[in-house]
Amino acid sequence: MNGAVPKVGTRLPDRTVGPFTSADLAAYAEISGDTNPLHLDAALAQKIGLAAPPVHGMLLLAAFEPALQEWRPDLRVERLSGRFTQPVLEGEPVTLSARVVRAGEGEKPEILVRLMANGASRAPAIVGEASLVPREAP
Amino acid sequence: MPELRLGPFPVRTQRTRIEAYKSATRAAAQEVPAAFPICWFGEPAIRTAIAKACGDRLPLHEGQTFDYARPLEIDAEYWLSLALSEQADPPRLVVQGECRNPAGELYARMETLLRLVTPAMELSA
């Protein structure tokens, strides 16, 4: 590992992403193939009780990757997981936060980072984890 | 529904598609982003299989995991095998995937949780 092993409890700088527009959701739908109409059709979203289409959970989970890379470019994501617990709606800004919860030692230490995304709702929209390992030399 | 095994499906990490994905997700990584394989679910054969399993219910993406044995390479070909199973209460489709290169080496495992709702249902997740 090029940098020092981070201490357990280290908080990464919070990062704000969005607010996501309908054009953002359409662009993500096109490239990801997730054209679930719920993300694209406001009338359908209203039918299930949402004021606006929900942002793709995967678009939010993907937003953690640049944050992690910016924090520690010498590490790569070996495992990424997230539970989408609350919808984030189109037009809401989202705050990404992350904290180191485990930091291994040794030749190939594993750094476990707890991830959380919060939209307008007080409850987290995503609760997840990323496991980071040293990037192999090219 | 008993577990349904599908594939393997041919999938790729085309540079152009990865660039488009990075643009849509504002990613800056030089390598294949860890979450990129979700795009493979948009491949017609995979998409059709999942849609068939959902029936007339709407899938709500409830959870996702990517677990890498080694990083994916850009402009490479892989094979993705899927296992679909359904849970009853609440209704949920679990899609487990395994990505290998043509030599059979494991690159990644992924798991997708889809909550299945009818349009009349309220979101309670």
Interface residues (C-beta under 8 A of the other chain):
Chain A: V17 D24 A27 Y28 E30 I31 S32 G33 D34 T35 N36 L38 L44 K47 I48 G49 L50 H56 G57 M58 L59 L61 A62 A63 E65 P66 Q69 E70 R76 V77 E78 R79 L80 S81 G82 R83 F84 T85 Q86 P87
Chain B: R17 A20 Y21 S23 A24 T25 R26 A27 A28 A29 E31 P33 A34 A35 I38 C39 W40 F41 G42 E43 R47 L58 P59 L60 H61 E62 G63 Q64 T65 F66 D67 Y68 P71 L113 V117 P119 A120 M121 E122 L123 A125
